[in-house]
Amino acid sequence: MDIDLQPGRYVVAVSGGVDSVVLLHMLTKQPDLRLTVAHYDHGIRDDSVEDRRLVQELARVYDLPFIYHAGNLGSGTSEAVARQARYEFLHQVRTASGAGAVITAHHQDDLLETVILNLLRGTSRRGLSSLKSTDVVKRPLLHISKKELLRYAQREGLRWREDSTNADDRYLRNYVRHNVMPRFAITDREALLQVVRRAAELNEAIEQQMVNYLHVQPAHTALDRYSFVMLPHVVAREVMAEWLLQNTGVELSRTMLERLVMAAKTGRIGTRVDVDGQYWLEICRTILALKPRER
């Protein structure tokens, strides 16, 4: 199994599960990688301290720096809250260690599960290619299945810990993993992967067009209203989403985007529309202006 990473300094996220244990083992065999092992203890399970001890021992065996944080989030914590806390910690470690990126152990099964979850939730186009590598989060195992990772771990005699919450079908991802994914034949799996690959290509092309469009606007926080009004509605919604994401860092709901697009196209001059409690979209005669709300 091959992984593709440029030489450099990285933070590798290791939970103690088989996926991240395999990832760490593979990375230690790659030349010119300077690794820091980072472990986030969510504090959701009573025995999670054993995960930390295992990861700490692995870091010692590989002679790598080890950093961990105990989050103490509690057993009722949602997946979204746990994920946000984990990534905040990982990026803090990335900044403190001078690393270029965080490496995570997301694999092909995670990719397919995420697509199915997003479809169930009514995804936008981004939901079909949301799990990918970025400049600051590298996911080099996305082409490798869970079965391949397990075979690798067994062949190499690796030790890992099973997270007991992975068996709890009250979590939607676990339900998909245990009740939907096993129903996929090999051909079904490959067909969905082809959809994901094609969606990624189309999304890249769409995003490049949006970059080009936004590049010729009057200002970073202003859109030419006439050109925006002339856009097809679905395109206008995508442009609005990207423009607001770039300027506020917030991904708005489809309902909110619809409201803002309609206001931008039909609102009276001087109208102000709340964006997210921190910004206004101001409708001017020739431009659409994004302005911070007065404190």
Contacts in CASP RR format, 6 or more apart in sequence:
PFRMAT RR
TARGET T0000
AUTHOR 0000-0000-0000
METHOD contacts of the structure
MODEL  1
MDIDLQPGRYVVAVSGGVDSVVLLHMLTKQPDLRLTVAHYDHGIRDDSVE
DRRLVQELARVYDLPFIYHAGNLGSGTSEAVARQARYEFLHQVRTASGAG
AVITAHHQDDLLETVILNLLRGTSRRGLSSLKSTDVVKRPLLHISKKELL
RYAQREGLRWREDSTNADDRYLRNYVRHNVMPRFAITDREALLQVVRRAA
ELNEAIEQQMVNYLHVQPAHTALDRYSFVMLPHVVAREVMAEWLLQNTGV
ELSRTMLERLVMAAKTGRIGTRVDVDGQYWLEICRTILALKPRER
1 26 0 8 1.000
1 144 0 8 1.000
1 148 0 8 1.000
1 152 0 8 1.000
3 26 0 8 1.000
3 27 0 8 1.000
3 30 0 8 1.000
3 140 0 8 1.000
3 141 0 8 1.000
4 140 0 8 1.000
5 27 0 8 1.000
5 30 0 8 1.000
5 33 0 8 1.000
5 103 0 8 1.000
5 138 0 8 1.000
5 140 0 8 1.000
7 31 0 8 1.000
7 32 0 8 1.000
7 33 0 8 1.000
8 32 0 8 1.000
8 33 0 8 1.000
8 34 0 8 1.000
8 100 0 8 1.000
9 34 0 8 1.000
9 35 0 8 1.000
9 36 0 8 1.000
9 97 0 8 1.000
9 98 0 8 1.000
9 99 0 8 1.000
9 100 0 8 1.000
10 27 0 8 1.000
10 33 0 8 1.000
10 34 0 8 1.000
10 35 0 8 1.000
10 36 0 8 1.000
10 99 0 8 1.000
10 100 0 8 1.000
10 101 0 8 1.000
10 102 0 8 1.000
10 103 0 8 1.000
10 138 0 8 1.000
11 35 0 8 1.000
11 36 0 8 1.000
11 38 0 8 1.000
11 90 0 8 1.000
11 93 0 8 1.000
11 94 0 8 1.000
11 97 0 8 1.000
11 99 0 8 1.000
11 101 0 8 1.000
11 102 0 8 1.000
11 103 0 8 1.000
12 20 0 8 1.000
12 23 0 8 1.000
12 24 0 8 1.000
12 27 0 8 1.000
12 35 0 8 1.000
12 36 0 8 1.000
12 37 0 8 1.000
12 38 0 8 1.000
12 102 0 8 1.000
12 103 0 8 1.000
13 20 0 8 1.000
13 38 0 8 1.000
13 39 0 8 1.000
13 40 0 8 1.000
13 86 0 8 1.000
13 90 0 8 1.000
13 102 0 8 1.000
13 103 0 8 1.000
13 104 0 8 1.000
13 105 0 8 1.000
14 20 0 8 1.000
14 21 0 8 1.000
14 23 0 8 1.000
14 24 0 8 1.000
14 37 0 8 1.000
14 38 0 8 1.000
14 39 0 8 1.000
14 55 0 8 1.000
14 58 0 8 1.000
14 59 0 8 1.000
14 105 0 8 1.000
15 39 0 8 1.000
15 40 0 8 1.000
15 51 0 8 1.000
15 55 0 8 1.000
15 105 0 8 1.000
15 163 0 8 1.000
16 39 0 8 1.000
16 51 0 8 1.000
16 54 0 8 1.000
16 55 0 8 1.000
16 58 0 8 1.000
16 160 0 8 1.000
16 161 0 8 1.000
17 51 0 8 1.000
17 160 0 8 1.000
17 161 0 8 1.000
17 162 0 8 1.000
17 163 0 8 1.000
18 149 0 8 1.000
18 150 0 8 1.000
18 153 0 8 1.000
18 158 0 8 1.000
18 160 0 8 1.000
18 162 0 8 1.000
19 105 0 8 1.000
19 106 0 8 1.000
19 107 0 8 1.000
19 141 0 8 1.000
19 146 0 8 1.000
19 149 0 8 1.000
20 104 0 8 1.000
20 105 0 8 1.000
21 58 0 8 1.000
21 153 0 8 1.000
21 158 0 8 1.000
21 159 0 8 1.000
21 160 0 8 1.000
22 105 0 8 1.000
22 141 0 8 1.000
22 149 0 8 1.000
22 152 0 8 1.000
22 153 0 8 1.000
22 156 0 8 1.000
22 158 0 8 1.000
23 103 0 8 1.000
23 104 0 8 1.000
23 105 0 8 1.000
23 140 0 8 1.000
23 141 0 8 1.000
24 35 0 8 1.000
24 37 0 8 1.000
24 58 0 8 1.000
24 62 0 8 1.000
25 152 0 8 1.000
25 156 0 8 1.000
25 158 0 8 1.000
26 152 0 8 1.000
27 33 0 8 1.000
27 35 0 8 1.000
27 103 0 8 1.000
28 35 0 8 1.000
28 62 0 8 1.000
28 64 0 8 1.000
35 62 0 8 1.000
35 64 0 8 1.000
35 65 0 8 1.000
36 64 0 8 1.000
36 65 0 8 1.000
36 66 0 8 1.000
36 67 0 8 1.000
36 93 0 8 1.000
36 97 0 8 1.000
36 99 0 8 1.000
37 55 0 8 1.000
37 58 0 8 1.000
37 59 0 8 1.000
37 62 0 8 1.000
37 64 0 8 1.000
37 65 0 8 1.000
37 66 0 8 1.000
37 67 0 8 1.000
38 66 0 8 1.000
38 67 0 8 1.000
38 68 0 8 1.000
38 89 0 8 1.000
38 90 0 8 1.000
38 93 0 8 1.000
38 102 0 8 1.000
39 51 0 8 1.000
39 52 0 8 1.000
39 55 0 8 1.000
39 56 0 8 1.000
39 66 0 8 1.000
39 67 0 8 1.000
39 68 0 8 1.000
39 69 0 8 1.000
40 68 0 8 1.000
40 69 0 8 1.000
40 71 0 8 1.000
40 85 0 8 1.000
40 86 0 8 1.000
40 89 0 8 1.000
40 90 0 8 1.000
41 48 0 8 1.000
41 49 0 8 1.000
41 51 0 8 1.000
41 52 0 8 1.000
41 68 0 8 1.000
41 69 0 8 1.000
41 70 0 8 1.000
41 71 0 8 1.000
42 48 0 8 1.000
42 71 0 8 1.000
42 73 0 8 1.000
42 74 0 8 1.000
42 77 0 8 1.000
42 82 0 8 1.000
42 85 0 8 1.000
42 86 0 8 1.000
43 70 0 8 1.000
43 71 0 8 1.000
43 72 0 8 1.000
43 73 0 8 1.000
43 74 0 8 1.000
44 73 0 8 1.000
44 74 0 8 1.000
44 75 0 8 1.000
44 76 0 8 1.000
44 77 0 8 1.000
44 82 0 8 1.000
44 165 0 8 1.000
45 75 0 8 1.000
45 163 0 8 1.000
45 164 0 8 1.000
45 165 0 8 1.000
47 164 0 8 1.000
50 161 0 8 1.000
51 161 0 8 1.000
51 163 0 8 1.000
52 68 0 8 1.000
52 70 0 8 1.000
54 159 0 8 1.000
54 160 0 8 1.000
54 161 0 8 1.000
55 66 0 8 1.000
55 68 0 8 1.000
56 66 0 8 1.000
56 68 0 8 1.000
59 65 0 8 1.000
59 66 0 8 1.000
60 66 0 8 1.000
65 97 0 8 1.000
67 93 0 8 1.000
67 97 0 8 1.000
69 89 0 8 1.000
71 85 0 8 1.000
73 81 0 8 1.000
73 82 0 8 1.000
73 85 0 8 1.000
79 171 0 8 1.000
79 172 0 8 1.000
79 173 0 8 1.000
87 102 0 8 1.000
90 102 0 8 1.000
91 102 0 8 1.000
91 136 0 8 1.000
93 99 0 8 1.000
93 102 0 8 1.000
94 100 0 8 1.000
94 101 0 8 1.000
94 102 0 8 1.000
94 136 0 8 1.000
100 136 0 8 1.000
101 135 0 8 1.000
101 136 0 8 1.000
101 137 0 8 1.000
101 138 0 8 1.000
102 136 0 8 1.000
102 137 0 8 1.000
102 138 0 8 1.000
103 137 0 8 1.000
103 138 0 8 1.000
103 139 0 8 1.000
103 140 0 8 1.000
104 137 0 8 1.000
104 138 0 8 1.000
104 139 0 8 1.000
105 141 0 8 1.000
106 131 0 8 1.000
106 139 0 8 1.000
106 141 0 8 1.000
106 142 0 8 1.000
107 141 0 8 1.000
107 142 0 8 1.000
107 144 0 8 1.000
107 145 0 8 1.000
107 146 0 8 1.000
107 149 0 8 1.000
108 141 0 8 1.000
108 142 0 8 1.000
108 143 0 8 1.000
108 144 0 8 1.000
108 145 0 8 1.000
108 146 0 8 1.000
108 193 0 8 1.000
109 145 0 8 1.000
109 146 0 8 1.000
109 177 0 8 1.000
109 181 0 8 1.000
110 131 0 8 1.000
110 142 0 8 1.000
111 131 0 8 1.000
111 142 0 8 1.000
111 196 0 8 1.000
112 181 0 8 1.000
112 184 0 8 1.000
112 189 0 8 1.000
112 192 0 8 1.000
112 193 0 8 1.000
112 196 0 8 1.000
113 173 0 8 1.000
113 176 0 8 1.000
113 177 0 8 1.000
113 181 0 8 1.000
114 127 0 8 1.000
114 130 0 8 1.000
114 131 0 8 1.000
115 127 0 8 1.000
115 128 0 8 1.000
115 131 0 8 1.000
115 192 0 8 1.000
115 195 0 8 1.000
115 196 0 8 1.000
116 176 0 8 1.000
116 180 0 8 1.000
116 181 0 8 1.000
117 172 0 8 1.000
117 173 0 8 1.000
117 176 0 8 1.000
118 127 0 8 1.000
118 128 0 8 1.000
118 130 0 8 1.000
119 128 0 8 1.000
120 172 0 8 1.000
120 176 0 8 1.000
124 241 0 8 1.000
124 254 0 8 1.000
125 199 0 8 1.000
125 202 0 8 1.000
125 203 0 8 1.000
125 206 0 8 1.000
125 238 0 8 1.000
126 203 0 8 1.000
128 195 0 8 1.000
128 196 0 8 1.000
128 199 0 8 1.000
128 200 0 8 1.000
128 203 0 8 1.000
129 196 0 8 1.000
129 199 0 8 1.000
129 200 0 8 1.000
129 203 0 8 1.000
131 139 0 8 1.000
131 142 0 8 1.000
132 139 0 8 1.000
132 142 0 8 1.000
132 200 0 8 1.000
133 139 0 8 1.000
133 140 0 8 1.000
133 142 0 8 1.000
141 149 0 8 1.000
152 158 0 8 1.000
153 160 0 8 1.000
165 171 0 8 1.000
165 174 0 8 1.000
166 174 0 8 1.000
166 177 0 8 1.000
167 174 0 8 1.000
167 178 0 8 1.000
168 174 0 8 1.000
169 175 0 8 1.000
169 178 0 8 1.000
169 179 0 8 1.000
184 192 0 8 1.000
206 238 0 8 1.000
207 242 0 8 1.000
210 238 0 8 1.000
210 239 0 8 1.000
210 242 0 8 1.000
213 239 0 8 1.000
214 239 0 8 1.000
214 242 0 8 1.000
214 243 0 8 1.000
214 246 0 8 1.000
217 223 0 8 1.000
217 224 0 8 1.000
218 224 0 8 1.000
218 287 0 8 1.000
220 246 0 8 1.000
220 247 0 8 1.000
221 247 0 8 1.000
221 289 0 8 1.000
221 290 0 8 1.000
221 291 0 8 1.000
222 287 0 8 1.000
222 288 0 8 1.000
222 289 0 8 1.000
222 290 0 8 1.000
223 239 0 8 1.000
223 243 0 8 1.000
223 264 0 8 1.000
223 287 0 8 1.000
223 288 0 8 1.000
224 286 0 8 1.000
224 287 0 8 1.000
225 264 0 8 1.000
225 283 0 8 1.000
225 284 0 8 1.000
225 285 0 8 1.000
225 286 0 8 1.000
225 287 0 8 1.000
225 288 0 8 1.000
226 286 0 8 1.000
228 236 0 8 1.000
228 239 0 8 1.000
228 264 0 8 1.000
228 265 0 8 1.000
228 288 0 8 1.000
229 264 0 8 1.000
229 265 0 8 1.000
231 239 0 8 1.000
233 261 0 8 1.000
236 261 0 8 1.000
236 264 0 8 1.000
236 265 0 8 1.000
237 254 0 8 1.000
237 257 0 8 1.000
237 258 0 8 1.000
237 261 0 8 1.000
240 257 0 8 1.000
240 260 0 8 1.000
240 261 0 8 1.000
240 264 0 8 1.000
241 251 0 8 1.000
241 252 0 8 1.000
241 257 0 8 1.000
243 290 0 8 1.000
244 250 0 8 1.000
244 252 0 8 1.000
244 260 0 8 1.000
244 275 0 8 1.000
244 290 0 8 1.000
245 251 0 8 1.000
247 279 0 8 1.000
247 290 0 8 1.000
248 275 0 8 1.000
248 276 0 8 1.000
248 278 0 8 1.000
248 279 0 8 1.000
248 290 0 8 1.000
250 275 0 8 1.000
250 276 0 8 1.000
252 260 0 8 1.000
252 275 0 8 1.000
252 276 0 8 1.000
256 275 0 8 1.000
256 276 0 8 1.000
259 273 0 8 1.000
260 273 0 8 1.000
260 275 0 8 1.000
260 281 0 8 1.000
263 271 0 8 1.000
263 273 0 8 1.000
263 281 0 8 1.000
263 283 0 8 1.000
264 281 0 8 1.000
264 283 0 8 1.000
264 288 0 8 1.000
267 283 0 8 1.000
268 283 0 8 1.000
269 283 0 8 1.000
269 284 0 8 1.000
269 285 0 8 1.000
270 282 0 8 1.000
270 283 0 8 1.000
270 284 0 8 1.000
271 282 0 8 1.000
271 283 0 8 1.000
272 280 0 8 1.000
272 281 0 8 1.000
272 282 0 8 1.000
272 283 0 8 1.000
273 280 0 8 1.000
273 281 0 8 1.000
273 283 0 8 1.000
274 280 0 8 1.000
274 281 0 8 1.000
274 293 0 8 1.000
275 281 0 8 1.000
275 290 0 8 1.000
277 293 0 8 1.000
278 292 0 8 1.000
278 293 0 8 1.000
279 290 0 8 1.000
279 291 0 8 1.000
279 292 0 8 1.000
279 293 0 8 1.000
280 290 0 8 1.000
280 291 0 8 1.000
280 292 0 8 1.000
280 293 0 8 1.000
281 288 0 8 1.000
281 289 0 8 1.000
281 290 0 8 1.000
282 288 0 8 1.000
282 289 0 8 1.000
282 290 0 8 1.000
282 291 0 8 1.000
END
